[in-house]
């Protein structure tokens, strides 16, 4: 997968940053304590109340990329619509507050 170069966290959700030569890749996972076994585990399953944390780690990753001068290709129209829809859903459940 390449070299792990960092982790961005928001509550139990983390985004792991990997470097693959000239490219970067990202892995979103949740870290939780398995109470039955008493051990920390990782999962790729995200629950609804954790979606705001996913948005947060992704936004932080994009900020990091911009600061490093890593090119972020412009969003196509379909991706922009999906982003707007997700933002609307998160606002409707109170996960994202309106900017004032």
Residue pairs with C-beta under 8 A, 6 or more apart in sequence:
1 18
1 20
1 25
2 18
2 19
2 20
2 21
2 25
3 18
3 19
3 20
4 16
4 17
4 18
5 17
5 18
5 19
6 16
6 17
6 64
7 14
7 15
7 16
7 17
8 14
8 15
8 17
8 57
8 60
8 61
8 64
9 15
9 57
10 52
10 53
10 56
10 57
10 60
11 50
11 53
12 30
12 31
12 32
12 50
12 53
13 28
13 29
13 30
13 46
13 50
13 53
13 54
13 56
13 57
14 28
14 29
14 30
14 31
14 57
15 26
15 27
15 28
15 57
15 58
15 60
15 61
16 26
16 27
16 28
16 29
17 24
17 25
17 26
17 61
17 64
18 24
18 25
18 26
18 27
24 65
24 70
26 61
28 44
28 46
28 54
28 57
28 58
29 42
29 43
29 44
30 42
30 43
30 44
30 45
30 46
30 50
31 40
31 41
31 42
32 40
32 41
32 43
33 39
33 40
33 41
34 40
34 41
46 54
48 93
49 95
51 86
51 90
51 95
52 90
52 95
52 96
55 86
55 90
55 95
55 96
62 72
65 72
66 72
75 83
87 96
90 96
91 97
91 98
